[in-house]
Amino acid sequence: MVLTKTADDISSMRIRGAGRIARTAAGALQEYGTSLDCDTLAAFVREMENAADILCGTRPTAVSLPNAVRFVMQGVQGSTTLEEAQGALNKRAVEFIRDSLAAVGKIAEIAARQIPDDAVIMTHCNSEAAIACIIRAHELGKVREVYATEVRPRNQGYITIQMLSDAGIPVNFIVDSAARMFMPKVDLVITGTDAVTANGAVVNKIGTSQIALCAHEARKPFIVAAETYKFAPRTILGERIPIEYRPIEEVIGSERQLPAGVVVKNPAFDVTPPAYVDLIVTEIGAFAPSYAPFVIRDHLGWDTSEFQKDYAFTHHYGE
Ligand SMILES: O=P(O)(O)OC[C@H]1O[C@H](OP(=O)(O)O)[C@H](O)[C@@H]1O
């Protein structure tokens, strides 16, 4: 069944990257809804809510996932007939996917303006938004070279260097622990994000906060490329973004042995405090992290009454 397969692809990281996960979830909801043979609106909504729960349960950290699901499901839940719900599902899924792709292009355009001539850029993990910014700056003739980290344990750095190399950008590939050593050679750091909290903290691939700390120490700008659906509304209430811990086999591999009793920890993400973030570039503009609550209220449209609703654990789809 397509839904179970998509859920499995996301949790196993065959489909990964916060934006891609969000678009895939929107597309999967649409496909699943089209395949349903329900006689009543209530049955359709129930099936769709169940599907939404399955998708939202795949990976806990990237808020793009529940934000995308919420956007699509609002059309389903707000309909008064079955036909209206089916139409709204299709319309909203298509709209989300289209706007998500367009947002990456806009972010790249805005961020490229922030990048100085002859820039040496460091990036971490594999973010389509961050890479789009670097490639756009390269098209404008502004990029000298990039330092791309390996990104243990899943090694997404290899995907990044392939994408940058394919675009004709000179790349230095370094292990994660070499970031501080090379920071003096770098003009700025740019990464993506899985979630931006209401106070402007950036949740991104494990190791990001160390790189931001090094950038801060070396007085190098730390820029985050973030579509607005990466902002986490419910953090305004003080809710925390859960950090995903992944299987320990990702870290130790099968060829390594550890003494009995050793605890292996494999957090996939960390939190960079707003004090270490210079600029967040979104499709609606570039701003300081302190502007995050206004994005949530004014752009994502979460007003105070929405926050006060008594949400059940499931079916709220918004962080
Ligand atoms: O949405 P885009 O910019 O592509 O990626 C944003 C972030 O999503 C990724 O998470 P993972 O590799 O799925 O764990 C990385 O942490 C990356 O920085």
The ligand as a Tripos MOL2 file, in Angstrom:
@<TRIPOS>MOLECULE
LIG
   18    18     1     0     0
SMALL
NO_CHARGES

@<TRIPOS>ATOM
      1 O1         14.5700   20.8400    3.5870 O.co2     1 LIG1
      2 P1         16.0420   20.8180    3.2570 P.3       1 LIG1
      3 O2         16.6050   22.2070    3.1380 O.co2     1 LIG1
      4 O3         16.3580   19.9470    2.0630 O.co2     1 LIG1
      5 O4         16.7920   20.0920    4.4570 O.3       1 LIG1
      6 C1         16.7300   20.5600    5.7710 C.3       1 LIG1
      7 C2         17.3850   19.5920    6.6910 C.3       1 LIG1
      8 O5         16.7680   18.2980    6.5810 O.3       1 LIG1
      9 C3         17.7910   17.3150    6.7770 C.3       1 LIG1
     10 O6         17.3960   16.3260    7.6740 O.3       1 LIG1
     11 P2         17.5300   14.7270    7.3430 P.3       1 LIG1
     12 O7         18.7410   14.4870    6.4970 O.co2     1 LIG1
     13 O8         16.2310   14.3330    6.6680 O.co2     1 LIG1
     14 O9         17.6530   14.0760    8.6940 O.co2     1 LIG1
     15 C4         19.0230   18.0450    7.2340 C.3       1 LIG1
     16 O10        19.0690   18.2490    8.6320 O.3       1 LIG1
     17 C5         18.8650   19.3340    6.4700 C.3       1 LIG1
     18 O11        19.6800   20.3720    6.9490 O.3       1 LIG1
@<TRIPOS>BOND
     1     1     2 2
     2     2     3 1
     3     2     4 1
     4     2     5 1
     5     5     6 1
     6     6     7 1
     7     7     8 1
     8     7    17 1
     9     8     9 1
    10     9    10 1
    11     9    15 1
    12    10    11 1
    13    11    12 2
    14    11    13 1
    15    11    14 1
    16    15    16 1
    17    15    17 1
    18    17    18 1
@<TRIPOS>SUBSTRUCTURE
     1 LIG1         1 GROUP 0 **** ****
